Amino acid sequence: MTPRATMRWICACLLLAACTVQAQAATRAWLDRDRIEVGETATLNIETDQATAQIPDFAELVPDFVLSGHSSSRGIEVDNGRRRARVLFAVALRPRREGLMTVPALRVGGETTAPLALTVVPASTAPARAGEPVFIEGEADSQDPYVQQSVGYTLRLYYATPLVSGQLDQPAPDGAALQRVGSDLQYSRELGGRRYTVVERRFVIVPERSGTLTIPGARFEGTGVGGFFDDMFGDGRRALRANGAPRILQVRPVPDAAPQPWLPLHGMELRYLATPQSLRAGEAATIDVELVADGAAASQLPELQLPVGDGAQMFPEPPQVDESFERGRLRTKVTRRFAVVPAREGALRIAGPRQAWWDVRAGIARTASLPDLELEVAAGAASGAAVDDGAHEAFDAARGENDALRRWGAWPWLALAFALLWLGTLAWALRRQAAGWTGTTPAAPAPGAAEPTAPVTSLRDLARVLQVGDPAEVEHALCALASPPAAHLDALAERLADPVQRDAIASLQQARWADGDMAAARAHLREAFARGPRWLEPASTAGARASLLPPLYPRRPGR
């Protein structure tokens, strides 16, 4: 392919990509958990971009589920410069029986959601501390993991007393890495005839050495609403504390016969998602490969590769990673697309990917592999004229301007101008982002002065999180407004000077821990922090400022 033909082919691809509109699901439904126990609840979430959509009719759910905790929120998102409405409805579902349940399709405005499956298993044994107003339970998916094996750790906070505020902390174990996974789940569960609200938090623990590993017990401190006599003779609030029991794991060393690189897993699967039906020399075809690893994070997995011989070139795209937490541990799916360009006609052999791993349940080495691809490559375009004709057809289909597009002499210059414009736009966007999107360039600090620490969360980020984030993300964004960030919301409130902003934080605490109105709390926060936080002035700074100027009206002697 000549340089001139290559330039034309690139321009055709750019125009086709610009004219392609990616279809996205406008209305979707999902469950926060697809496997629960009898007596527990799962949250059904429905999201749509129909700004005028009303609350769906949940009547079809009543025969199989007990409904509670209805909520809704509306907001506006900016996606690629376009404003898009976002409406979210949520309802808690408690199944009336065990087994495989189906959440039927629901009508939302002018669209319909897809049906969902929910597995309901028999209730497990109640925790030993069931009956207390608040307690903590921790559960590891493996009691004797290997070194560098990802251990799923689930932390559950149970509370039967309505909470006004609370802070749940899990200390990191000595000799292992601790990483939080996803957002908190909140549901209800009946234990011993008492209804508890459960906050579930998931972690991944990776042991760094063999031997005994102690996972410290979690700690909770909060404020709950008291009983009848507390309401009559006090403010109705009382401090609540709970400490979880530590967990002991016995970490096994790497076996002598283990393959390298060391990759301990519960399971691994490889498969082809798409393979080419035909190949032509000099033309690109795509191969899609999927890897599913049960019990590892994406950072622990080796790079997914597709070897090819000298008869072709392989151009891999960046992998698409999806991490989920299923049955108490991580499950990672990696999808990668490879573009293969044969250099000549004839037989082409592409070796299938192979990956060795260690089965932690069976204690043996295994290998996941795919068969080799035996493909026949046909002859490509005989000359550059044929390639030019294909580029002409692509331009004609994308733009519909047959006469103008045949003037190839100007296209290399247009492509160069397009590239320069794109680079200029990227540089402008990065500069705007570095400046906090304020429209001005940040001023340089004075010589000799300490550089101030900027807050982690900007007002734009806070507005976005208040629209689409869950309560835990909202709390993190609010605490990150301070510099240094506040440890929790109570500490943040103590540093604020505006009582309206402190009341907004209290409303968030009420909505999160006492089944309040989360939509109203978000609206209260948006209004209170629209112009940014107002901080209390340190006493030392206030005293220094007061001493710089004499009083406007000095006191006279004798007064």
N, C-alpha and C positions, 0 to 999 in steps of 0.2 A: 504494500500500500504506500503510495507516494505521500510526501508531506502535505501536499495540497489536498489530496483526498482525505487524509487523516483529519485535517482542520475542518473540512466540510462535515465529516462524520461526527466530530465533537460538537459542532454547532447544531447539527440535527438533534443529537441527544439532549442538548441543553434546552432547545425549544420544546421538544416533546416532554421533558420533565417539567418545564414551566407551565405547560398546558394541561398536565395531568392533575386531577383533583382527587385526592385520597378520600375514599369513603370511610367514614367513621360512624360507629353506632351512636345514634343520637339519644337513645333511651336504653338503659341497661339495668339489670337487677343482680344482686349478689348477696350471699350470706357471709357473715363474719366468721362462721364456723360451719363446716359441712358434716361434722360428727360430734354428737353431744350425748349426754346421759339422760335417762328419764328424770324429770323434775327440773332440768336445766332449761335455759332459754337461748335461742339464737336470734341475732338481729338481722332482719331483712332490710336491705338498703336498695332504694330505687332512685336512680339519677336520670335526669332528662334535661334537654336544652330548650324545652318548650316553656317559654316565660309565663304563659297563662295557664299552665297545667294545674289542675286541682288534685287534692288528695285522692289517691286511687280507692276504688271500692274493694275493701278487704273482706267482703261478705263470703267469698268463696273459700277463705282460709278458716272460717269459724268451725266447720265440722271436724277438722283435724288438729286445730291449734287454739290455744288460749292467747288472746292478743292483749298487749299492754305496752306502755311506754311509747305512745305515738309522738313523733316529733317531725318537724320540717324546717328547712332553711332555704333561702333564696339569695342569689348573689350574681355578680357579673365577673367573668374572667376575660383576660386579654390573651388570645392565642395567636401568635404570629402576626400581631398588629390588628387582629380582628376581635371585636367585642362579642362575647358569647354568654348567653344566660345559662345559669346553672341552678337547678332546683333539685333538692335532695329530700326524699321522704324516708323515714325509718320507723320500724315497728318491731317489738320483741315478740317472738313466737315461742310458746311452750307446748310441745307436742302432747297430745292426749293419749298416745300409745307408743310402744317401741316398734322398731323395724325400719324399713326403708320408706320414708315419707317423701311426698312430692309437693313442692310449692307450685301451684298452677300458674299459668301465664296470666298476667294482670294487664288491664287496659289503663294506659296513662295518656290522657289527652287523645291525640289521634294515632298513637302507636301502642304496641303490645310488647311486653317483656317475654323473655324465654323462660320456660319452666325450669325449676331447680330441684336437685335431689338433696335430701337430708337424712343421714343415718342416725337412728336413735338406739342406743345400746342400753342394757340394764344398768341400774345405778350401782356404783361401786361402794365399797365399805366407807362409812362416814369417817372423817378424820377424828383422831382421839380427842381433840379439843373442841369438837362440835358442842354447842350449847353456850359457849362464851360469847359475849357481845362482839368481840373482834379477835381474830387469830390468823396466823400465817401458816401456809403449807408450801413446801418445796418438793419437787420431784425431778429426778434425773432419769434420762432414758436408758442409761447403762450404769451399772454399779462397778464394773471392772473393765474400763476402757483401756485402749492402747495409748501409748505416747503419741501426741499430735492427732488423736482422733477427736472429731467434733462431737461434743456431748451436749445434747439438748437439755436445757434446764428450765423448768416451768415453775414460776412463782405465783402463788395465789393468795390474795388478801380477802378474807371473809369478814363481812361486818353486817350485823343485824340492826345496829343503831344508826339512824340517819346521820351522816357526816356533814359538817360545815366546811372543814378543811382537813388536809392530811398530807403526809409526806412518807413515801415508801422507798427505802434504800436497801440495796443488796451489795455488801462489800465484796471486793474481788478476792478470790482465794490466792494464797501464796503458792507460787509454782505453777500457775496456769493463767491463760489469757481469758478475760471475760468480756463478751460483747453482747449488747442488747440487740434484739431482732424485732423489727416491726413495731407496731403501736400496741397499746394496751387494749385488751378485750374486756368488756364489762357485760355480765349477764347475771341471772339470779339462779339460785339453787336451794332446794328444800332439804334440810338436814335435821333429823330428829323432830320433825313437826314444826321446825322454825325456818322461816324464809330468810335467806342470806343474799346479799349482793356480793358478787365476786368480781374482783379486778385481777385479771390474769396478765402477767408480764413474762415474756419469753427471752431467754438468753442462750448463747452458745459459749461453752467452756472448752478450751483446748489445753490439755495438760502438756507441760513442757518437760517433765521428767517422770520417771517411773517411781513407784512407791505409794505411800499413803497421801491422798489429797483430801484436805478438809475444806468444804464449802461453808463459809461462815453463815450463820443464820441472819435472815433479813430483819430489818427494824422498821416499825411503823409508829409514827406520832401524829395525832390528829385531834380534832375537836368534834364531839358528837352532841346531839340533842338529848337531854336527860329525860327523866320520867315525869309523872304528874306532879309529885311534890317538889321536884326541882323547878318546874315551871311556876309553881305557886309561890315559892319562897326564895327563888333565885332567878338568874337569867336563863335558866334552862339549858346551859351548856356545861360540858365536863370534858376533861382531858382524857384521851384514850391512847393507850400504848400497847404494843404487841411485839414480841420477839419470836422469830422462827427458830426452830432447832437446826443445828449444823448437820450437814450431810457428809458422810465419809465414803470416799471412792478409793478403790485399790487399782492403781494405774500399772498396766503391764508394759514391759519393754518391747522394743521392736524385735520380732522373731528373726532368728538367724537366716531362715530360708525365705524371708520376705523379699519381693521384687523391689527394685529401685527405679524411679523415685517412690518413696514410701507413701502409700495412699490407702489408709484404712477407711472402709465404707461398709454400709449395710447392703448396698446393691449398686450396680451400674448397668445402664442400657445404652446401646448405640443403634441408630437407625438412619436410613436415608429418607428424607422427606420429599426430595425431588431429584430425578436424574434425567439427563437429556435423552430424547428419543432419537435424535439425529445430530450429526456433527458435520461441519463443513470447514475446510482449511481456511484459516484467517478470520473465522467468525467466532464470537464468544458464545458459550453456553454455560448454564448455571447448574450447580450441584448443591443441594441443601442437606446438611448433616445435623442431627440432634443428638446430644449427650445428656442423659439424666443420671445424676448422682444422688443416692440416698444416704445422707449423713455427712455432707461436706459443704462448705461455703465455696463460692466461685473463686475466691482467692487461693484456695487450696488445690484447685484442679489444674492440670497441665493444659497448655494451649492446644486447642483442637486443630489438627493439621490434616491435610489430604495430599499425600505424596504423588508426584507425577514424574514421568520419565522425560527424556530429552525431546520427545516428539511434540511437546506442548508447553505452554506457560500457564501457571496457576496464579490467580489474583484473589486472595481471600479478603472478604469484607470484615469489619469489626464484629465480634460476636455479640449476640443478643442474649442477655442473662436474665433469668427469672428465678428468684429465691423465694421459697415459701416455707412455712413451718407446719409440718404435718405429723400427727401422731407423736408429738413431743420432740421432734428433731428437724434439722434442716433438710430440705429437698431442693436441689438446684438443677435447673434445666438450661442448657447452653445450646443455642441454635446459631449456626454459622453458614453463610453462603460463600461458595467458591465459584469464581468465573474462570473457566478453562478455555484457552484459545489454542487449538491445534495448529501446528506449524506446517504440516503436510498431510496429504491424503494417505489412507491406508489404515491399518489396525492401530489402535491406541489402547494401552492398558494403564489404568489408574488404580494404584494399590489402595485397598480399603484401609481405613484407620484401625489401629490396634492400641489398646491401653490396658496395662497390667494393674491390678488392684488387689487389696487384701480383704477377704471376707471376714469381718469381725465376729460374726455369729458362728460360722463353721470353723474359723481358725485356719483357713487354707488360702493359697494364692489362686487368683482367677484372672482371666483375660477377657475383656470385652472387645469384639472385633466385628467388622463388616466385610462382606466378600469384595473381591476386586471387581472393578468395572471393565468389561471388555467391550470397547466401542469401535465402530467402523466410521472412519472419517472420509467424507466425499470430497471431491475436488471443489475448491473455492472459486471465487471470481477470477476469470481469465485475465482481466486487465483492470486498470484503474477506472476505465469508463464504466464497467459494471458497478463498481462501488459508488461512483458518482451517481449513477441512476438510482441506486438504493437510497442514497442521501436525498436526492431530489424527491423521491416518493415520500420519505419521512417528513420533509419540509412541507410538501403539498398537503399531506394529511393533517399536519399540525396547524398550519396557518391558512391554507386555502388560497395562497397567492402565487399561482403557478408562474406567471410571467416574471414577476419581480425576483423570485427565488432562483431563477436561472442565471442571474448576473453574479457569478461566483467571485469575481475579482475583488469585491468589497468585503467578502465574509471574513477573511483573516484579520482585517483591521477591526471589524465589528466584534469579533471574538476577543481581540486584545483589549478593546475599550470596555467590553463587558467584564473581563477579568479585573481590570484596574478599578472599575466602579465597585465591584464586589469587595475588593480588598480595602478600598477607601471606606465603604460602609462598615466593614468589620472593625477597622481601626477606630472609627467614630463611636461604634457601639461599645467597644471595650473601654474607651476613654470615659464615656458617659457612665458605664457601670462602675468604674474605679472612682468616679466623683460622687457616687451615691445617687445619681439621677437628679441632681439638684439644679442642673442647668448652669453651674459655675464650676470652675476649676479650683480644687482645694488649694488654699494658701499654704506656702511652705512655712515650717516652724521657724521661729526666730533663732539666730545663731546662739548656741549654748543652751537652748531650752530643751527640756525633755519632750520627746514626741508623744502626743496624747494617744491613748488607746481608744480606738473607735469601737462603738457597740457592735456586737455580732449581728443584731437584727436591725434593719432599717425600717422606716415607716411603711415603705412599699411592701417589704417582706411581711410585716405584721398584718397589713391589710389583706394580703393574699392568704396567709394562714388563718385569719379570722373567717375567711370565706370557705375554704376547702379543707382546713386541717382538723384533726381530731382533738379532743380536749388536752391530751398529753402534749401534742405539738403546739397548741396555743400557749400552754404553760411554759414550755421551753422558749418560745419566741418572746413572751413577755419578760421572762427572767433575763434573756439576752439583751434586752434594751439597756440594762445597766452596765456600767464599766467600772470594775469587773462584774461579770454576770452574777445575779443573785442566786443563792443556793436553792431557794424555793419561793413560792408566792408570798408567804408571810414575811419573809425577809425583804422582798421587793416592796411590799406595802409600807414597811417601816421606813423606807428611803424616799417615799413619795410625799410631796407637799400638798398635792391637790386632793381634797377629800372625795371629790367626784371620782377620781381615778382609783382611790382606795375602795370606794363602794363598788366600782365596776369589777375589781378583782374579787371582792367578797361575793358578788353575784355569780362569778365563774366558779368559785369554790362551792357555792350552794348548788349550782346546776350540776356540777360534776359528782359531788359526794352525797347529795341529798335529793336526787331525782328532781331537780328544779328545771326551769325552762332554759335549755341551752341556747335556743335561737334568740331569746330575749337577752341572755347574757352576752352573746356575741355582738348584738346591736348596741348594748350598753358600752362594751369595750371599744367598738369602733367610734362611737361618739366621744367617749372620754379621752381617747388617745389620738384623736384626729390631728392634733397639732403637736404631738409628741409628749413624752413624760415630763412632769415638773418635779424636780428633785428638791429635797430638803437641803438648805445651805449648811455646810459644816459649821459648827460653833466657832472653831478657830478662825475660819475665813470671815464669818460675820463680825467677830471681835476686832479682827485686823482692819476691816473696812470702817468700822465705827470709830477707830482711833485715828484714822487718817485726817478727818476733818473736825474742827471744833463744833460744838452745838450751835444751832442757829440762834437760839435764845438762851444765853448763859444765865444761870441762876444768880441772883443778887445776894450779897451777904445778908444773913438774917432770915432768909426765906428757905 
